[in-house]
Amino acid sequence: MEILWARGECNVRDVARELERPLAYTTVMTTLDRLFKKGLLERRMPERAFVYSARMTRQEWEIQRAENVVANFFAGPHPSRELLVSSFLEAVGGHDAALLDELEKKIRTKRRELSRRGPS
């Protein structure tokens, strides 16, 4: 994904050349095919080889990944949800007080938003 985000479109050979460690052409081909089947890549065949590109930007992918992690925790039992929130706040508070302040503002904004909507 990093290579495709950086270069835009690549065929298998281009990706294989850009990798930090050498991998067999067929390994790279299989990996790109799997990423395509999972919906992460687009591909087209302008000539004899598929050309791949990322279906979403790095930021879109990171947002989707974060949303999936949070959704999985909130779908679990109550202690898992508390663990996620407390661990997250602990980590943020230990590294970035300004971000903790920003989170507090976002929480207040979300509470106002929810109170305007009324009970669900």
C-alpha positions as CSV (number, residue, x, y, z in Angstrom):
1,M,0.0,0.0,0.0
2,E,2.8,2.4,0.9
3,I,4.3,2.0,-2.6
4,L,1.0,2.5,-4.3
5,W,0.2,5.6,-2.2
6,A,3.6,7.0,-3.1
7,R,3.7,6.2,-6.8
8,G,0.0,6.1,-7.8
9,E,-0.2,3.2,-10.3
10,C,2.2,0.3,-10.5
11,N,2.3,-3.2,-12.0
12,V,3.6,-6.2,-10.0
13,R,7.2,-5.7,-11.3
14,D,7.2,-2.1,-10.2
15,V,6.0,-3.0,-6.7
16,A,8.5,-5.8,-6.4
17,R,11.4,-3.5,-7.3
18,E,10.4,-0.9,-4.7
19,L,10.2,-3.3,-1.8
20,E,12.8,-3.1,0.9
21,R,13.4,-6.8,0.9
22,P,13.4,-9.0,-2.2
23,L,10.2,-11.1,-2.7
24,A,9.4,-13.4,-5.5
25,Y,7.3,-11.9,-8.3
26,T,4.5,-14.4,-7.7
27,T,4.4,-13.5,-4.0
28,V,3.9,-9.8,-4.8
29,M,1.4,-10.8,-7.5
30,T,-0.6,-12.9,-5.1
31,T,-0.5,-10.2,-2.4
32,L,-1.8,-7.5,-4.8
33,D,-4.5,-9.8,-6.1
34,R,-5.7,-10.5,-2.5
35,L,-5.7,-6.7,-1.7
36,F,-7.8,-6.2,-4.9
37,K,-10.2,-8.9,-3.9
38,K,-10.6,-7.3,-0.4
39,G,-11.5,-4.1,-2.1
40,L,-8.4,-2.1,-1.2
41,L,-7.0,-1.8,-4.7
42,E,-8.3,-1.1,-8.1
43,R,-6.8,-2.7,-11.2
44,R,-6.9,-2.4,-14.9
45,M,-5.1,-4.1,-17.8
46,P,-3.9,-1.5,-20.3
47,E,-1.6,-4.0,-22.0
48,R,-0.4,-7.4,-20.9
49,A,-0.1,-6.8,-17.1
50,F,-2.5,-5.5,-14.5
51,V,-1.8,-2.0,-13.2
52,Y,-2.8,-1.5,-9.6
53,S,-3.8,1.6,-7.6
54,A,-5.0,2.3,-4.1
55,R,-8.8,2.5,-3.9
56,M,-8.6,4.9,-1.0
57,T,-6.1,7.5,0.3
58,R,-3.8,6.7,3.3
59,Q,-6.0,9.0,5.4
60,E,-9.2,7.3,4.3
61,W,-7.7,3.9,5.1
62,E,-6.5,5.0,8.5
63,I,-9.9,6.4,9.3
64,Q,-11.6,3.1,8.3
65,R,-9.1,1.1,10.3
66,A,-9.6,3.2,13.4
67,E,-13.4,3.0,13.0
68,N,-13.2,-0.8,12.8
69,V,-11.1,-1.1,15.9
70,V,-13.4,1.2,17.9
71,A,-16.6,-0.5,16.5
72,N,-15.2,-4.0,17.5
73,F,-14.5,-2.8,21.0
74,F,-17.9,-1.2,21.4
75,A,-19.6,-4.3,20.1
76,G,-18.0,-6.3,22.9
77,P,-18.9,-6.6,26.5
78,H,-19.0,-3.5,28.7
79,P,-15.6,-4.0,30.3
80,S,-13.9,-4.0,26.9
81,R,-15.4,-0.6,26.1
82,E,-14.2,0.9,29.4
83,L,-10.8,-0.6,28.8
84,L,-10.5,0.9,25.4
85,V,-11.6,4.4,26.6
86,S,-9.4,4.4,29.7
87,S,-6.3,3.0,27.8
88,F,-6.7,5.6,25.1
89,L,-7.0,8.5,27.5
90,E,-4.0,7.2,29.5
91,A,-1.9,6.9,26.3
92,V,-2.9,10.4,25.1
93,G,-2.5,12.0,28.5
94,G,1.0,10.6,28.7
95,H,2.1,11.9,25.3
96,D,0.1,15.0,24.4
97,A,-1.7,17.2,26.9
98,A,-2.9,19.5,24.0
99,L,-4.6,16.6,22.3
100,L,-6.2,15.7,25.6
101,D,-7.6,19.2,25.7
102,E,-8.8,18.9,22.2
103,L,-10.6,15.6,23.0
104,E,-12.3,17.3,25.9
105,K,-13.6,20.0,23.5
106,K,-14.8,17.4,21.1
107,I,-16.6,15.5,23.9
108,R,-18.4,18.7,24.9
109,T,-19.4,19.5,21.3
110,K,-20.7,15.9,20.8
111,R,-22.7,16.1,24.1
112,R,-24.4,19.4,22.9
113,E,-25.1,17.8,19.5
114,L,-26.7,14.8,21.2
115,S,-28.8,16.8,23.6
116,R,-30.2,18.9,20.7
117,R,-31.3,15.7,19.0
118,G,-33.2,14.6,22.0
119,P,-33.8,11.0,23.1
120,S,-33.4,8.3,20.5
